[in-house]
Amino acid sequence: MKILSRLSAAALGAALFALPAFAAEPIVGNWKTANGETAAIESCGGSFCITVKTGKHAGKKIGTLSGSGESYTGEVTDPNNDKTYSGSAAVTGSQLKLKGCVLKVLCKSQTWSRL
């Protein structure tokens, strides 16, 4: 009985240790954009793709980011003019701060909320 108890404890410990490897990245999910539309961020080919889900640009891919944890970098596209900018994103709790820059000096930021 003691052996079974130890094996169970070891299996539980191994399962808890492996759990973070299966957790989704914090950036993955549905987000309410600054203009009130919904955008989805999903894993795609080793990166994360941003796709508009509602509004006049629904279905349009507007970004690709790489990274993990709380910090991501890549490209973001303004769906209104189709211009692509060097971008970054940071996740803090239920907020996502996106930043797009031209020549790393002229930047605009938006904060999205997790849905």
Biopython code that builds the backbone (N, CA, C, O; Angstrom):
import numpy as np
from Bio.PDB.StructureBuilder import StructureBuilder

atoms = [
    (1, "MET", "N", (0.815, -1.187, 0.000)),
    (1, "MET", "CA", (0.000, 0.000, 0.000)),
    (1, "MET", "C", (0.865, 1.259, 0.000)),
    (1, "MET", "O", (0.541, 2.253, -0.651)),
    (2, "LYS", "N", (1.979, 1.196, 0.749)),
    (2, "LYS", "CA", (2.879, 2.337, 0.814)),
    (2, "LYS", "C", (3.495, 2.633, -0.557)),
    (2, "LYS", "O", (3.665, 3.796, -0.922)),
    (3, "ILE", "N", (3.827, 1.590, -1.308)),
    (3, "ILE", "CA", (4.417, 1.755, -2.639)),
    (3, "ILE", "C", (3.419, 2.435, -3.568)),
    (3, "ILE", "O", (3.789, 3.334, -4.323)),
    (4, "LEU", "N", (2.157, 2.013, -3.518)),
    (4, "LEU", "CA", (1.115, 2.609, -4.352)),
    (4, "LEU", "C", (0.945, 4.085, -4.021)),
    (4, "LEU", "O", (0.770, 4.905, -4.922)),
    (5, "SER", "N", (0.995, 4.428, -2.751)),
    (5, "SER", "CA", (0.869, 5.814, -2.314)),
    (5, "SER", "C", (2.023, 6.659, -2.848)),
    (5, "SER", "O", (1.814, 7.782, -3.306)),
    (6, "ARG", "N", (3.241, 6.120, -2.790)),
    (6, "ARG", "CA", (4.413, 6.846, -3.292)),
    (6, "ARG", "C", (4.353, 7.015, -4.809)),
    (6, "ARG", "O", (4.697, 8.075, -5.332)),
    (7, "LEU", "N", (3.914, 5.967, -5.514)),
    (7, "LEU", "CA", (3.777, 6.062, -6.971)),
    (7, "LEU", "C", (2.736, 7.098, -7.358)),
    (7, "LEU", "O", (2.936, 7.855, -8.308)),
    (8, "SER", "N", (1.633, 7.141, -6.635)),
    (8, "SER", "CA", (0.583, 8.126, -6.906)),
    (8, "SER", "C", (1.105, 9.537, -6.682)),
    (8, "SER", "O", (0.846, 10.432, -7.486)),
    (9, "ALA", "N", (1.836, 9.739, -5.599)),
    (9, "ALA", "CA", (2.398, 11.055, -5.301)),
    (9, "ALA", "C", (3.404, 11.464, -6.371)),
    (9, "ALA", "O", (3.429, 12.623, -6.787)),
    (10, "ALA", "N", (4.230, 10.526, -6.819)),
    (10, "ALA", "CA", (5.219, 10.825, -7.862)),
    (10, "ALA", "C", (4.530, 11.166, -9.179)),
    (10, "ALA", "O", (4.947, 12.092, -9.875)),
    (11, "ALA", "N", (3.483, 10.428, -9.524)),
    (11, "ALA", "CA", (2.752, 10.694, -10.768)),
    (11, "ALA", "C", (2.082, 12.055, -10.714)),
    (11, "ALA", "O", (2.099, 12.791, -11.701)),
    (12, "LEU", "N", (1.489, 12.403, -9.574)),
    (12, "LEU", "CA", (0.849, 13.700, -9.419)),
    (12, "LEU", "C", (1.879, 14.820, -9.534)),
    (12, "LEU", "O", (1.636, 15.827, -10.198)),
    (13, "GLY", "N", (3.027, 14.642, -8.886)),
    (13, "GLY", "CA", (4.088, 15.650, -8.970)),
    (13, "GLY", "C", (4.573, 15.845, -10.395)),
    (13, "GLY", "O", (4.785, 16.979, -10.824)),
    (14, "ALA", "N", (4.750, 14.762, -11.132)),
    (14, "ALA", "CA", (5.192, 14.856, -12.527)),
    (14, "ALA", "C", (4.140, 15.542, -13.379)),
    (14, "ALA", "O", (4.482, 16.337, -14.255)),
    (15, "ALA", "N", (2.879, 15.256, -13.143)),
    (15, "ALA", "CA", (1.799, 15.881, -13.914)),
    (15, "ALA", "C", (1.741, 17.376, -13.646)),
    (15, "ALA", "O", (1.558, 18.159, -14.578)),
    (16, "LEU", "N", (1.892, 17.789, -12.398)),
    (16, "LEU", "CA", (1.865, 19.214, -12.071)),
    (16, "LEU", "C", (3.071, 19.940, -12.647)),
    (16, "LEU", "O", (2.956, 21.091, -13.069)),
    (17, "PHE", "N", (4.226, 19.282, -12.669)),
    (17, "PHE", "CA", (5.428, 19.886, -13.234)),
    (17, "PHE", "C", (5.277, 20.095, -14.737)),
    (17, "PHE", "O", (5.763, 21.093, -15.268)),
    (18, "ALA", "N", (4.614, 19.174, -15.429)),
    (18, "ALA", "CA", (4.450, 19.249, -16.883)),
    (18, "ALA", "C", (3.324, 20.174, -17.295)),
    (18, "ALA", "O", (3.266, 20.573, -18.458)),
    (19, "LEU", "N", (2.429, 20.532, -16.388)),
    (19, "LEU", "CA", (1.259, 21.340, -16.725)),
    (19, "LEU", "C", (1.589, 22.646, -17.438)),
    (19, "LEU", "O", (0.918, 22.943, -18.427)),
    (20, "PRO", "N", (2.570, 23.456, -17.020)),
    (20, "PRO", "CA", (2.854, 24.701, -17.721)),
    (20, "PRO", "C", (3.217, 24.504, -19.193)),
    (20, "PRO", "O", (2.983, 25.405, -19.999)),
    (21, "ALA", "N", (3.768, 23.382, -19.557)),
    (21, "ALA", "CA", (4.139, 23.137, -20.951)),
    (21, "ALA", "C", (2.912, 23.051, -21.846)),
    (21, "ALA", "O", (2.999, 23.313, -23.046)),
    (22, "PHE", "N", (1.771, 22.687, -21.274)),
    (22, "PHE", "CA", (0.551, 22.554, -22.054)),
    (22, "PHE", "C", (-0.315, 23.809, -22.004)),
    (22, "PHE", "O", (-1.303, 23.892, -22.734)),
    (23, "ALA", "N", (0.021, 24.773, -21.178)),
    (23, "ALA", "CA", (-0.780, 25.987, -21.046)),
    (23, "ALA", "C", (-0.616, 26.860, -22.282)),
    (23, "ALA", "O", (0.464, 26.932, -22.869)),
    (24, "ALA", "N", (-1.702, 27.523, -22.671)),
    (24, "ALA", "CA", (-1.665, 28.428, -23.826)),
    (24, "ALA", "C", (-0.869, 29.676, -23.464)),
    (24, "ALA", "O", (-0.796, 30.069, -22.300)),
    (25, "GLU", "N", (-0.283, 30.282, -24.471)),
    (25, "GLU", "CA", (0.413, 31.546, -24.264)),
    (25, "GLU", "C", (-0.597, 32.597, -23.804)),
    (25, "GLU", "O", (-1.759, 32.540, -24.208)),
    (26, "PRO", "N", (-0.183, 33.556, -22.968)),
    (26, "PRO", "CA", (-1.104, 34.580, -22.475)),
    (26, "PRO", "C", (-1.738, 35.427, -23.583)),
    (26, "PRO", "O", (-2.824, 35.973, -23.390)),
    (27, "ILE", "N", (-1.083, 35.543, -24.728)),
    (27, "ILE", "CA", (-1.592, 36.391, -25.796)),
    (27, "ILE", "C", (-2.727, 35.724, -26.576)),
    (27, "ILE", "O", (-3.510, 36.415, -27.228)),
    (28, "VAL", "N", (-2.827, 34.408, -26.521)),
    (28, "VAL", "CA", (-3.832, 33.676, -27.289)),
    (28, "VAL", "C", (-5.226, 33.932, -26.717)),
    (28, "VAL", "O", (-5.439, 33.844, -25.508)),
    (29, "GLY", "N", (-6.172, 34.250, -27.606)),
    (29, "GLY", "CA", (-7.554, 34.446, -27.170)),
    (29, "GLY", "C", (-8.256, 35.514, -27.974)),
    (29, "GLY", "O", (-7.752, 35.977, -28.997)),
    (30, "ASN", "N", (-9.432, 35.900, -27.496)),
    (30, "ASN", "CA", (-10.232, 36.945, -28.133)),
    (30, "ASN", "C", (-10.075, 38.236, -27.355)),
    (30, "ASN", "O", (-10.070, 38.246, -26.124)),
    (31, "TRP", "N", (-9.947, 39.330, -28.101)),
    (31, "TRP", "CA", (-9.676, 40.633, -27.505)),
    (31, "TRP", "C", (-10.643, 41.678, -28.053)),
    (31, "TRP", "O", (-11.008, 41.645, -29.228)),
    (32, "LYS", "N", (-11.053, 42.603, -27.188)),
    (32, "LYS", "CA", (-11.853, 43.757, -27.616)),
    (32, "LYS", "C", (-10.867, 44.854, -27.981)),
    (32, "LYS", "O", (-10.066, 45.283, -27.151)),
    (33, "THR", "N", (-10.929, 45.308, -29.235)),
    (33, "THR", "CA", (-9.976, 46.304, -29.722)),
    (33, "THR", "C", (-10.345, 47.698, -29.225)),
    (33, "THR", "O", (-11.396, 47.886, -28.613)),
    (34, "ALA", "N", (-9.484, 48.668, -29.489)),
    (34, "ALA", "CA", (-9.711, 50.046, -29.061)),
    (34, "ALA", "C", (-10.976, 50.633, -29.675)),
    (34, "ALA", "O", (-11.598, 51.511, -29.077)),
    (35, "ASN", "N", (-11.369, 50.162, -30.865)),
    (35, "ASN", "CA", (-12.582, 50.697, -31.495)),
    (35, "ASN", "C", (-13.806, 49.821, -31.243)),
    (35, "ASN", "O", (-14.845, 50.018, -31.873)),
    (36, "GLY", "N", (-13.694, 48.854, -30.326)),
    (36, "GLY", "CA", (-14.837, 48.049, -29.921)),
    (36, "GLY", "C", (-15.078, 46.782, -30.716)),
    (36, "GLY", "O", (-16.025, 46.048, -30.432)),
    (37, "GLU", "N", (-14.245, 46.512, -31.702)),
    (37, "GLU", "CA", (-14.396, 45.278, -32.473)),
    (37, "GLU", "C", (-13.691, 44.132, -31.746)),
    (37, "GLU", "O", (-12.995, 44.342, -30.753)),
    (38, "THR", "N", (-13.885, 42.927, -32.258)),
    (38, "THR", "CA", (-13.240, 41.756, -31.676)),
    (38, "THR", "C", (-12.134, 41.271, -32.601)),
    (38, "THR", "O", (-12.318, 41.181, -33.814)),
    (39, "ALA", "N", (-10.986, 40.959, -32.015)),
    (39, "ALA", "CA", (-9.868, 40.367, -32.753)),
    (39, "ALA", "C", (-9.463, 39.087, -32.031)),
    (39, "ALA", "O", (-9.518, 39.005, -30.804)),
    (40, "ALA", "N", (-9.060, 38.100, -32.808)),
    (40, "ALA", "CA", (-8.592, 36.836, -32.236)),
    (40, "ALA", "C", (-7.098, 36.705, -32.481)),
    (40, "ALA", "O", (-6.607, 37.008, -33.569)),
    (41, "ILE", "N", (-6.390, 36.255, -31.472)),
    (41, "ILE", "CA", (-4.967, 35.956, -31.614)),
    (41, "ILE", "C", (-4.815, 34.461, -31.401)),
    (41, "ILE", "O", (-5.188, 33.917, -30.361)),
    (42, "GLU", "N", (-4.251, 33.806, -32.426)),
    (42, "GLU", "CA", (-4.121, 32.352, -32.415)),
    (42, "GLU", "C", (-2.719, 31.951, -32.836)),
    (42, "GLU", "O", (-2.030, 32.683, -33.546)),
    (43, "SER", "N", (-2.319, 30.794, -32.389)),
    (43, "SER", "CA", (-1.040, 30.230, -32.796)),
    (43, "SER", "C", (-1.101, 29.888, -34.279)),
    (43, "SER", "O", (-2.078, 29.303, -34.748)),
    (44, "CYS", "N", (-0.046, 30.257, -35.022)),
    (44, "CYS", "CA", (-0.006, 29.945, -36.460)),
    (44, "CYS", "C", (1.445, 29.783, -36.906)),
    (44, "CYS", "O", (2.185, 30.762, -36.993)),
    (45, "GLY", "N", (1.840, 28.570, -37.183)),
    (45, "GLY", "CA", (3.171, 28.305, -37.714)),
    (45, "GLY", "C", (4.323, 28.792, -36.866)),
    (45, "GLY", "O", (5.293, 29.321, -37.410)),
    (46, "GLY", "N", (4.259, 28.637, -35.573)),
    (46, "GLY", "CA", (5.348, 29.068, -34.704)),
    (46, "GLY", "C", (5.265, 30.518, -34.275)),
    (46, "GLY", "O", (6.103, 30.978, -33.500)),
    (47, "SER", "N", (4.275, 31.246, -34.760)),
    (47, "SER", "CA", (4.041, 32.636, -34.376)),
    (47, "SER", "C", (2.610, 32.765, -33.869)),
    (47, "SER", "O", (1.937, 31.768, -33.611)),
    (48, "PHE", "N", (2.158, 34.002, -33.731)),
    (48, "PHE", "CA", (0.784, 34.277, -33.340)),
    (48, "PHE", "C", (0.187, 35.242, -34.354)),
    (48, "PHE", "O", (0.743, 36.311, -34.607)),
    (49, "CYS", "N", (-0.945, 34.861, -34.933)),
    (49, "CYS", "CA", (-1.610, 35.681, -35.944)),
    (49, "CYS", "C", (-2.773, 36.430, -35.318)),
    (49, "CYS", "O", (-3.522, 35.879, -34.511)),
    (50, "ILE", "N", (-2.916, 37.701, -35.704)),
    (50, "ILE", "CA", (-4.021, 38.533, -35.246)),
    (50, "ILE", "C", (-4.997, 38.665, -36.404)),
    (50, "ILE", "O", (-4.619, 39.093, -37.495)),
    (51, "THR", "N", (-6.258, 38.296, -36.167)),
    (51, "THR", "CA", (-7.291, 38.371, -37.194)),
    (51, "THR", "C", (-8.495, 39.112, -36.638)),
    (51, "THR", "O", (-8.963, 38.810, -35.541)),
    (52, "VAL", "N", (-8.999, 40.087, -37.398)),
    (52, "VAL", "CA", (-10.203, 40.818, -37.003)),
    (52, "VAL", "C", (-11.398, 39.887, -37.177)),
    (52, "VAL", "O", (-11.529, 39.233, -38.212)),
    (53, "LYS", "N", (-12.269, 39.822, -36.173)),
    (53, "LYS", "CA", (-13.421, 38.918, -36.214)),
    (53, "LYS", "C", (-14.746, 39.635, -36.451)),
    (53, "LYS", "O", (-15.695, 39.015, -36.931)),
    (54, "THR", "N", (-14.834, 40.920, -36.129)),
    (54, "THR", "CA", (-16.089, 41.654, -36.299)),
    (54, "THR", "C", (-15.833, 42.973, -37.018)),
    (54, "THR", "O", (-14.688, 43.407, -37.143)),
    (55, "GLY", "N", (-16.905, 43.609, -37.491)),
    (55, "GLY", "CA", (-16.788, 44.911, -38.140)),
    (55, "GLY", "C", (-16.480, 44.796, -39.617)),
    (55, "GLY", "O", (-16.510, 43.707, -40.189)),
    (56, "LYS", "N", (-16.182, 45.936, -40.234)),
    (56, "LYS", "CA", (-15.997, 45.960, -41.693)),
    (56, "LYS", "C", (-14.736, 45.240, -42.159)),
    (56, "LYS", "O", (-14.614, 44.928, -43.343)),
    (57, "HIS", "N", (-13.809, 44.974, -41.266)),
    (57, "HIS", "CA", (-12.577, 44.268, -41.641)),
    (57, "HIS", "C", (-12.568, 42.818, -41.151)),
    (57, "HIS", "O", (-11.511, 42.193, -41.071)),
    (58, "ALA", "N", (-13.753, 42.284, -40.823)),
    (58, "ALA", "CA", (-13.854, 40.909, -40.310)),
    (58, "ALA", "C", (-13.182, 39.927, -41.266)),
    (58, "ALA", "O", (-13.388, 39.977, -42.478)),
    (59, "GLY", "N", (-12.374, 39.033, -40.694)),
    (59, "GLY", "CA", (-11.671, 38.022, -41.475)),
    (59, "GLY", "C", (-10.294, 38.442, -41.949)),
    (59, "GLY", "O", (-9.550, 37.626, -42.495)),
    (60, "LYS", "N", (-9.945, 39.700, -41.750)),
    (60, "LYS", "CA", (-8.655, 40.211, -42.229)),
    (60, "LYS", "C", (-7.558, 39.961, -41.189)),
    (60, "LYS", "O", (-7.720, 40.271, -40.008)),
    (61, "LYS", "N", (-6.441, 39.395, -41.652)),
    (61, "LYS", "CA", (-5.269, 39.195, -40.795)),
    (61, "LYS", "C", (-4.547, 40.530, -40.694)),
    (61, "LYS", "O", (-4.197, 41.129, -41.711)),
    (62, "ILE", "N", (-4.323, 40.999, -39.462)),
    (62, "ILE", "CA", (-3.710, 42.312, -39.278)),
    (62, "ILE", "C", (-2.387, 42.263, -38.516)),
    (62, "ILE", "O", (-1.856, 43.307, -38.138)),
    (63, "GLY", "N", (-1.859, 41.083, -38.290)),
    (63, "GLY", "CA", (-0.577, 41.043, -37.602)),
    (63, "GLY", "C", (-0.039, 39.648, -37.392)),
    (63, "GLY", "O", (-0.770, 38.657, -37.399)),
    (64, "THR", "N", (1.274, 39.609, -37.205)),
    (64, "THR", "CA", (1.977, 38.382, -36.849)),
    (64, "THR", "C", (3.005, 38.750, -35.791)),
    (64, "THR", "O", (3.821, 39.651, -35.992)),
    (65, "LEU", "N", (2.963, 38.057, -34.674)),
    (65, "LEU", "CA", (3.867, 38.331, -33.565)),
    (65, "LEU", "C", (4.573, 37.054, -33.132)),
    (65, "LEU", "O", (4.031, 35.956, -33.260)),
    (66, "SER", "N", (5.783, 37.209, -32.620)),
    (66, "SER", "CA", (6.545, 36.098, -32.052)),
    (66, "SER", "C", (6.947, 36.482, -30.643)),
    (66, "SER", "O", (7.090, 37.664, -30.327)),
    (67, "GLY", "N", (7.124, 35.499, -29.814)),
    (67, "GLY", "CA", (7.539, 35.751, -28.442)),
    (67, "GLY", "C", (6.877, 34.765, -27.518)),
    (67, "GLY", "O", (6.287, 33.777, -27.956)),
    (68, "SER", "N", (6.979, 35.041, -26.234)),
    (68, "SER", "CA", (6.333, 34.186, -25.247)),
    (68, "SER", "C", (6.171, 34.964, -23.954)),
    (68, "SER", "O", (6.785, 36.011, -23.746)),
    (69, "GLY", "N", (5.328, 34.419, -23.097)),
    (69, "GLY", "CA", (5.108, 35.067, -21.809)),
    (69, "GLY", "C", (4.365, 36.370, -21.962)),
    (69, "GLY", "O", (3.223, 36.383, -22.420)),
    (70, "GLU", "N", (4.992, 37.463, -21.587)),
    (70, "GLU", "CA", (4.331, 38.761, -21.619)),
    (70, "GLU", "C", (4.788, 39.658, -22.761)),
    (70, "GLU", "O", (4.161, 40.693, -22.987)),
    (71, "SER", "N", (5.850, 39.317, -23.496)),
    (71, "SER", "CA", (6.400, 40.204, -24.528)),
    (71, "SER", "C", (6.447, 39.542, -25.895)),
    (71, "SER", "O", (6.866, 38.393, -26.034)),
    (72, "TYR", "N", (6.007, 40.292, -26.905)),
    (72, "TYR", "CA", (5.939, 39.793, -28.276)),
    (72, "TYR", "C", (6.370, 40.908, -29.225)),
    (72, "TYR", "O", (6.173, 42.088, -28.935)),
    (73, "THR", "N", (6.964, 40.528, -30.367)),
    (73, "THR", "CA", (7.337, 41.491, -31.397)),
    (73, "THR", "C", (6.960, 40.934, -32.760)),
    (73, "THR", "O", (6.789, 39.726, -32.925)),
    (74, "GLY", "N", (6.832, 41.825, -33.731)),
    (74, "GLY", "CA", (6.500, 41.392, -35.086)),
    (74, "GLY", "C", (6.015, 42.547, -35.925)),
    (74, "GLY", "O", (6.569, 43.645, -35.879)),
    (75, "GLU", "N", (4.964, 42.288, -36.700)),
    (75, "GLU", "CA", (4.397, 43.312, -37.576)),
    (75, "GLU", "C", (2.905, 43.416, -37.336)),
    (75, "GLU", "O", (2.223, 42.417, -37.108)),
    (76, "VAL", "N", (2.402, 44.657, -37.390)),
    (76, "VAL", "CA", (0.969, 44.910, -37.304)),
    (76, "VAL", "C", (0.565, 45.772, -38.490)),
    (76, "VAL", "O", (1.320, 46.642, -38.926)),
    (77, "THR", "N", (-0.627, 45.523, -39.005)),
    (77, "THR", "CA", (-1.133, 46.250, -40.164)),
    (77, "THR", "C", (-2.361, 47.042, -39.760)),
    (77, "THR", "O", (-3.253, 46.515, -39.094)),
    (78, "ASP", "N", (-2.413, 48.309, -40.158)),
    (78, "ASP", "CA", (-3.604, 49.126, -39.956)),
    (78, "ASP", "C", (-4.607, 48.706, -41.023)),
    (78, "ASP", "O", (-4.352, 48.921, -42.208)),
    (79, "PRO", "N", (-5.739, 48.115, -40.645)),
    (79, "PRO", "CA", (-6.678, 47.623, -41.655)),
    (79, "PRO", "C", (-7.349, 48.734, -42.456)),
    (79, "PRO", "O", (-7.912, 48.470, -43.519)),
    (80, "ASN", "N", (-7.299, 49.966, -41.968)),
    (80, "ASN", "CA", (-7.925, 51.078, -42.688)),
    (80, "ASN", "C", (-7.116, 51.539, -43.891)),
    (80, "ASN", "O", (-7.684, 52.008, -44.877)),
    (81, "ASN", "N", (-5.778, 51.406, -43.817)),
    (81, "ASN", "CA", (-4.950, 51.874, -44.938)),
    (81, "ASN", "C", (-3.978, 50.803, -45.449)),
    (81, "ASN", "O", (-3.193, 51.062, -46.361)),
    (82, "ASP", "N", (-4.030, 49.616, -44.868)),
    (82, "ASP", "CA", (-3.175, 48.486, -45.248)),
    (82, "ASP", "C", (-1.679, 48.763, -45.110)),
    (82, "ASP", "O", (-0.871, 48.112, -45.771)),
    (83, "LYS", "N", (-1.303, 49.713, -44.266)),
    (83, "LYS", "CA", (0.116, 49.963, -44.011)),
    (83, "LYS", "C", (0.574, 49.063, -42.870)),
    (83, "LYS", "O", (-0.120, 48.905, -41.865)),
    (84, "THR", "N", (1.754, 48.477, -43.045)),
    (84, "THR", "CA", (2.304, 47.556, -42.059)),
    (84, "THR", "C", (3.428, 48.241, -41.290)),
    (84, "THR", "O", (4.265, 48.936, -41.866)),
    (85, "TYR", "N", (3.425, 48.031, -39.984)),
    (85, "TYR", "CA", (4.381, 48.679, -39.096)),
    (85, "TYR", "C", (5.115, 47.642, -38.257)),
    (85, "TYR", "O", (4.609, 46.547, -38.014)),
    (86, "SER", "N", (6.309, 48.004, -37.822)),
    (86, "SER", "CA", (7.036, 47.200, -36.850)),
    (86, "SER", "C", (6.241, 47.281, -35.553)),
    (86, "SER", "O", (5.876, 48.372, -35.115)),
    (87, "GLY", "N", (5.974, 46.148, -34.946)),
    (87, "GLY", "CA", (5.098, 46.183, -33.786)),
    (87, "GLY", "C", (5.605, 45.396, -32.605)),
    (87, "GLY", "O", (6.529, 44.588, -32.702)),
    (88, "SER", "N", (4.965, 45.664, -31.490)),
    (88, "SER", "CA", (5.236, 44.908, -30.276)),
    (88, "SER", "C", (3.942, 44.815, -29.482)),
    (88, "SER", "O", (3.010, 45.594, -29.683)),
    (89, "ALA", "N", (3.907, 43.859, -28.587)),
    (89, "ALA", "CA", (2.740, 43.678, -27.730)),
    (89, "ALA", "C", (3.206, 43.213, -26.363)),
    (89, "ALA", "O", (4.195, 42.492, -26.234)),
    (90, "ALA", "N", (2.477, 43.641, -25.354)),
    (90, "ALA", "CA", (2.766, 43.222, -23.986)),
    (90, "ALA", "C", (1.453, 42.874, -23.298)),
    (90, "ALA", "O", (0.493, 43.642, -23.352)),
    (91, "VAL", "N", (1.417, 41.718, -22.655)),
    (91, "VAL", "CA", (0.232, 41.266, -21.935)),
    (91, "VAL", "C", (0.436, 41.527, -20.451)),
    (91, "VAL", "O", (1.438, 41.120, -19.863)),
    (92, "THR", "N", (-0.537, 42.215, -19.856)),
    (92, "THR", "CA", (-0.538, 42.443, -18.419)),
    (92, "THR", "C", (-1.937, 42.136, -17.911)),
    (92, "THR", "O", (-2.868, 42.910, -18.132)),
    (93, "GLY", "N", (-2.081, 41.019, -17.239)),
    (93, "GLY", "CA", (-3.403, 40.613, -16.761)),
    (93, "GLY", "C", (-4.355, 40.410, -17.926)),
    (93, "GLY", "O", (-4.099, 39.591, -18.809)),
    (94, "SER", "N", (-5.455, 41.155, -17.931)),
    (94, "SER", "CA", (-6.443, 41.034, -19.004)),
    (94, "SER", "C", (-6.301, 42.147, -20.035)),
    (94, "SER", "O", (-7.222, 42.390, -20.815)),
    (95, "GLN", "N", (-5.164, 42.819, -20.044)),
    (95, "GLN", "CA", (-4.911, 43.908, -20.990)),
    (95, "GLN", "C", (-3.778, 43.540, -21.950)),
    (95, "GLN", "O", (-2.803, 42.890, -21.571)),
    (96, "LEU", "N", (-3.933, 43.971, -23.198)),
    (96, "LEU", "CA", (-2.905, 43.776, -24.220)),
    (96, "LEU", "C", (-2.566, 45.143, -24.785)),
    (96, "LEU", "O", (-3.423, 45.806, -25.369)),
    (97, "LYS", "N", (-1.323, 45.568, -24.614)),
    (97, "LYS", "CA", (-0.895, 46.853, -25.155)),
    (97, "LYS", "C", (-0.126, 46.590, -26.439)),
    (97, "LYS", "O", (0.931, 45.960, -26.424)),
    (98, "LEU", "N", (-0.670, 47.081, -27.556)),
    (98, "LEU", "CA", (-0.043, 46.940, -28.870)),
    (98, "LEU", "C", (0.595, 48.259, -29.259)),
    (98, "LEU", "O", (0.054, 49.329, -28.983)),
    (99, "LYS", "N", (1.754, 48.172, -29.905)),
    (99, "LYS", "CA", (2.437, 49.381, -30.363)),
    (99, "LYS", "C", (2.944, 49.133, -31.771)),
    (99, "LYS", "O", (3.558, 48.103, -32.048)),
    (100, "GLY", "N", (2.682, 50.087, -32.664)),
    (100, "GLY", "CA", (3.190, 50.025, -34.026)),
    (100, "GLY", "C", (4.041, 51.249, -34.297)),
    (100, "GLY", "O", (3.659, 52.361, -33.932)),
    (101, "CYS", "N", (5.198, 51.061, -34.939)),
    (101, "CYS", "CA", (6.141, 52.166, -35.141)),
    (101, "CYS", "C", (6.641, 52.235, -36.578)),
    (101, "CYS", "O", (6.772, 51.221, -37.264)),
    (102, "VAL", "N", (6.915, 53.466, -37.011)),
    (102, "VAL", "CA", (7.601, 53.721, -38.269)),
    (102, "VAL", "C", (8.997, 54.198, -37.887)),
    (102, "VAL", "O", (9.138, 55.184, -37.164)),
    (103, "LEU", "N", (10.017, 53.514, -38.360)),
    (103, "LEU", "CA", (11.413, 53.857, -38.061)),
    (103, "LEU", "C", (11.706, 53.918, -36.563)),
    (103, "LEU", "O", (12.647, 54.593, -36.147)),
    (104, "LYS", "N", (10.924, 53.235, -35.763)),
    (104, "LYS", "CA", (11.084, 53.153, -34.313)),
    (104, "LYS", "C", (11.026, 54.497, -33.600)),
    (104, "LYS", "O", (11.395, 54.590, -32.430)),
    (105, "VAL", "N", (10.565, 55.544, -34.292)),
    (105, "VAL", "CA", (10.448, 56.848, -33.646)),
    (105, "VAL", "C", (9.015, 57.361, -33.632)),
    (105, "VAL", "O", (8.601, 58.002, -32.666)),
    (106, "LEU", "N", (8.271, 57.097, -34.661)),
    (106, "LEU", "CA", (6.877, 57.517, -34.724)),
    (106, "LEU", "C", (6.011, 56.310, -34.386)),
    (106, "LEU", "O", (5.828, 55.407, -35.202)),
    (107, "CYS", "N", (5.486, 56.315, -33.171)),
    (107, "CYS", "CA", (4.747, 55.143, -32.695)),
    (107, "CYS", "C", (3.337, 55.517, -32.251)),
    (107, "CYS", "O", (3.082, 56.634, -31.801)),
    (108, "LYS", "N", (2.434, 54.556, -32.389)),
    (108, "LYS", "CA", (1.075, 54.679, -31.869)),
    (108, "LYS", "C", (0.787, 53.420, -31.065)),
    (108, "LYS", "O", (1.232, 52.326, -31.410)),
    (109, "SER", "N", (0.038, 53.598, -29.993)),
    (109, "SER", "CA", (-0.297, 52.471, -29.124)),
    (109, "SER", "C", (-1.801, 52.332, -28.969)),
    (109, "SER", "O", (-2.547, 53.303, -29.092)),
    (110, "GLN", "N", (-2.229, 51.117, -28.700)),
    (110, "GLN", "CA", (-3.617, 50.813, -28.372)),
    (110, "GLN", "C", (-3.611, 49.799, -27.244)),
    (110, "GLN", "O", (-2.698, 48.982, -27.129)),
    (111, "THR", "N", (-4.633, 49.862, -26.422)),
    (111, "THR", "CA", (-4.802, 48.861, -25.379)),
    (111, "THR", "C", (-6.083, 48.097, -25.649)),
    (111, "THR", "O", (-7.150, 48.690, -25.810)),
    (112, "TRP", "N", (-5.974, 46.779, -25.699)),
    (112, "TRP", "CA", (-7.118, 45.896, -25.910)),
    (112, "TRP", "C", (-7.424, 45.175, -24.608)),
    (112, "TRP", "O", (-6.555, 45.014, -23.751)),
    (113, "SER", "N", (-8.684, 44.742, -24.471)),
    (113, "SER", "CA", (-9.117, 44.012, -23.278)),
    (113, "SER", "C", (-9.505, 42.589, -23.644)),
    (113, "SER", "O", (-10.126, 42.352, -24.680)),
    (114, "ARG", "N", (-9.137, 41.653, -22.795)),
    (114, "ARG", "CA", (-9.487, 40.250, -23.046)),
    (114, "ARG", "C", (-10.990, 40.070, -22.895)),
    (114, "ARG", "O", (-11.612, 40.603, -21.976)),
    (115, "LEU", "N", (-11.556, 39.303, -23.823)),
    (115, "LEU", "CA", (-12.991, 38.988, -23.752)),
    (115, "LEU", "C", (-13.195, 37.671, -23.034)),
    (115, "LEU", "O", (-14.332, 37.228, -22.869)),
]
sb = StructureBuilder()
sb.init_structure("model")
sb.init_model(0)
sb.init_chain("A")
sb.init_seg("    ")
for serial, (resi, resn, name, xyz) in enumerate(atoms, 1):
    if name == "N":
        sb.init_residue(resn, " ", resi, " ")
    sb.init_atom(name, np.array(xyz, "f"), 0.0, 1.0, " ", f" {name:<3s}", serial, name[0])
structure = sb.get_structure()
